[in-house]
Amino acid sequence: MIAERPVEIVGGGLAGLSLGLALQRAHVPTTILEAGRYPRHRVCGEFMAGLKPSTLARLGLDAFVSDAMPNARVAWFQRGELINRHTLPSPALSLSRYTLDARLAEAFVAAGGTLRTQTRADLTVASPGRVFACGRQRAQSDWLGLKIHVRNLRLIGELEFHLGRDAYVGLCRIEGGAVNVCGLFRKNDATYGTGMRLILSYLEACGLRALGERLVTGDLDESSFCATAGMSFTTPPATDRVNLGDAFATIPPYTGHGMALAFESAESALNPLIAWSIGTAEWTETLNAITGALRVRFGRRLRLARALHPFLFSARYQTILGLVNRTGLLPLRALTHAVHG
């Protein structure tokens, strides 16, 4: 059958772009409204752990991540001390959002989709055929995300995770010999500066000064610096609209699953939206099918990630984490496998 009902997607991040591209390839007329423009940097860990090949294939994304860096060897640090090494069950694929978002946007337009950048949509208006993939649920929050790229920086392994006082910082190899440095910090009025100076100030404040000293030995790409605030990890309330990716739920750090979750949510929405577009399903049925699929697919992972969240940021829980690790009983590999589904 020929698709007659068009789909409008609010938000041109990974969930919106990958869904829009897949819909266009299925001959569903699709428009994406994006407040920003491409290419651009985003606060993101920039590695996809647990992303199944079947998801990439269903969305037709294999070519877009073919040059992603495969990172599997992980090193954990607590206040500068190496506390654990392990290997991921399968390599995480690492690619900058600057590159990946731009590739998907170009492909979406080439497939006949309508992309309206620098366009802000009214987020209060929900209607049949309108999908919201417009990023994190905004809320009052004590957390601040900071990110920058560094070149010529040697890593211990391929992924590094650093725990500090009320802070978590991840480092991973990305394309072009660069390293993505992305951290989540509790806001601190004693910090100062912009760009790398702000990151160094937060690292100093949370007891990760040695990491800061390492970073400045590399070549900093100040143009890649970005920040985001108002980050909430609570379960969003039920709504009468389709929310995908971070608009559905923001998964806490450590999991490395935010990018994969975006693609998987697009995959979950694809068939129901095609059915609605060709007229074999009504919108209420489509909304319920997508929301139900997302809750089943991500519910356990989100609950587990939120349970682990305090162990990464609380000084008390970090001490417990370190003591358990020294006994050799810390099941990091098993926990990683669990949160990656």
N, C-alpha and C positions, 0 to 999 in steps of 0.2 A: 504494500500500500504506500501511497505518497503522503509524506508528512505535511500537514496543513497548519497545525498550531505552532507558532514560533515560541522559542524559549529565550528568556532574558536572564542573564547571569550578572548579579551585582558583585563585582570583585574579580580582578584579573590576576590572582595569585596562582599557586600550583593547582588547587582544586578547580577554580573557575576556568583556567586555561585548558587543562587536560580534559575536563568535561566538555567544554565548548568545542574543542577540536574533535573529540570523539562523536559528538552530536552532528557536527557539520559533515563528517565523513559518513554518517548514517543518513545524510540528506535531510536533517532537521535544521531549519533556518534558525540561527542563533546569533544573539547580540550580547556582547560583554561590555559592561560599564565599569571603567577602572579610574579611580581617583588620581593615580599617579601616571607615570609614563615609563617607557623601556628604553635602554636597559637601566637598572637601578640596583643598588645594594639594599639588603634587608637584614634585620637582626634574625639570625637563623644559625643553627648548628651546622647546616650544609652537609649533612651526611644522612643517608637513608638506610636504616638498619631494619632487617626483617621484611623488606619489600619483596613480594613474591613475583617471580617471572611471569606468572599467569596474569597478574595485574598490569604489568607493563605491556604484555601482549594484547590484553583485552582493550586497553586504551590506545594501543599503537604507539607506544613511547620508547621502544627499544633503541631506535636510532638517536634519540635525543640524549640518552645517557651512555652511549657506546664508549665515550672517552672519559667516563667518570672514574675516579681513582678508587681501586678496591682496597679498603682498609679493614684489617681484621685484628692486628696485634694491638692490645690495649694496655696502657700503663695508668695506674691510679696513684694519686699523690694526696697526702693529707698534711696541710701546713708545710709543704715543701719536701716531705719525706715520702719516698716511694714505698707504698704499702702493698701493692698487688699488681701482678701481671696476669693477663688471661687472653684467650683468643675467642673472638665471636663465633657463634655457631656457623655463620656464613658471613662473608665480607660485607661491610657497609659500603655503599656506593656514594662517593663524595664529589659534589659538583657545586660550584657557586650559584647562588640564586641570580646573580648578575647575568650569568651565561644562560642558565636553564630557563628563566622566565622569558628572556628575549627570544630564545629559540622557539618556545611554545607560542608566543604572541605572533611571531612571523609566520609560523606554520598555520595558525588559526586563520589569519587573514588570507594566506595563500589558498586555504581550503574554501574560501568564500564567506567566512564569518565576518560580522561587523564588529569592529573593535573601536570603542569610543574612549580614548584616554583623557586624562585630566577632566573627568566628568564625575561629579558627585551625585549619587542617587539619594532619594528620600528613603531612608532605611525603615521608616515607619509604615510604608505602603507595601502590603503583601497582596498579590493577586495570582490567579492561575497562570502557570507558566513562568513565574518569577522565582529564581533561585538565589539564595544569599550565600556567597562564598567570600565575604568581605573582611576576613581576618578575625582577630581575637575579640572575644566579648570584652568590651571596655568596662572597667570598674575601678573604684578606689582601691589602690593597692600600694603596699610598701616596697614592691619589687621594681627593679630597673634592669633592662637588658641592654648590653653594650657589645659591639662587634667591630672587628677590624681585620684586615688581611696583612700578613707579614711574609716576606720572601727571604730566602737564605737563612731559614731557621731549622735547626736539626731537632727532630722529635725523638723521644724515647719510645720506640715502637712506631705505630702509624696513627694512633689516637691517644691523646692524653686527657685525663680528667683530673682536675684539681679541686680539692675541698678546702675552703677557708671559713673564717667566721662569717656566718650569714652570707655565704657566697659559693658559687659553683662555676668553674670555668672549663670549657672544653676546647681542645686544639685538634684539628684534623688536616690532613693533606688534601688539597684540592688541585684543580688543573693548573698547569703553567708553573709548577714548582712553588706555589704559594701555600701558606698555612692559614686556615680560618681560625681566628681566636674569638670565641663567643662566650660571654659570661652573664650570669644572673646574680644580681647583688641586691641586698636590702639597702634601701635608700639611706644615705648618710649625709647629714648637713655639713660634716667636717671635710667632705671631699671638695675638689675644686678643678677648674680647667675645662677644656673642651678637647675632643678628639682623643689622641693617645694620652695626653696629660690627664684627662679624666679617668681613663682606664687605669693608668699607673697609680693615681690617687686612690682609687677603689681597691686595687691590689694591695697597696700599702696598708690601707685601713683594715683589710680582712686577713692580714697575716700571710699574704702571698707575695711579699717583696721580691723573693728570689726569682719567681716567675716573671715579674716585671723587668728585672735586670736581664733575664734571658731574652725577653721580647725586644728590648731596645738594641740588642746586638744584631738583629736582623734588619732588613730593609722594610720600613713601614710604608704602607699604602694609605696615607691619610684620607684619600678620596673615598676609600671603602668604609670609613667609619660611619656608623649609624647607631641610633639609640631608640628604645621604645619603653614606655612606662604604662601604668594602668593594666598590668597583666594579672589576670585572675585564673585560678586553676580549679574553681568550684564547678560543680555540675550545673549546666545551664537548665533553666526551667523549660518545661514543654511549651512549644509555640505552635501557632497555626501557619507556619511557613517552613520551607525547606532550607535548612542550614547545613552547610558542608564545610569540611576542613576545620580550621580554627574557629569558625563561626558556630560550629556544632559543639566543639570542646577543644580546649588547649591542653595538651598532655604535658605534665611537668617534665623538667629536664632529667637527664641520665638515660632516658629511654632511647633517645636518638630516633624517635618514631614520628615526629611532627610532619616531616615531608612525606613519609610513607602513608601516614594517616590521611593526608590531603588527597593523594592519588587513590587510596582505597575508598574514600568517601565518594569520589567522583565515579569510581567503578560501580559502587552500590546504587548510585542515582541514575546511571546511564540507561538501563533497560526500562525502568518505570517511566522515565521521561520520554523515551522513544514511543512507548505504548500510549502515553497521553497525547503525544504529538500526532500520532496517526489515528487517534480517536477510539482506541480500544479500551481506554480507561478514563475515568473522570478524575478531576484534580484532587478531591478528598481522598480517593483511593490511592492516588499516586503519592500524595503527602504522607499518608499512613505507611505505605510500603517502604518509602525511603527512610523515614524516621525510625521505623521498627528495625529495618536492616542495620542502620547505623548503631543503634543501641545494643543489638545482639553482637555485632561485629567488634565493637570497641568497649563495651561495658566493663568486662573483666580487666582488660588492659588498663583502662583509665583508673579503676579502683586500686589496682596494684601499684600503679605509678604514683598515685596520690598518697598511698600508705608509705611508700619509700621516700617521698619528698622530704619529710623532716630529718631523715638520717643524713641527707646531703647538706643541710643548712644549719641545724641546731648544733651548737658546740657540745652539748651533753650527748646527743645521739651520735655525733661524729666520734666522740671518745669511745662509746660502746662499739661503733663500727670498727674502729682501729683495734680494740682489744679482741673482738671476735676474729678479725682478720689474722691477728698474730697466732691464734690457735690453729689456723688452717681450716677453720670450719665455715668461712664465709663463702656461700654458694653463688658467687657473682655470675658465673656462666649460666647457672640454672635460672637465676633471676632475670638475666638478660634475655634468655630464651622465652621466659614467661611473658614479659612485657612486650615482646615483639610478636606475640601471637603464634 
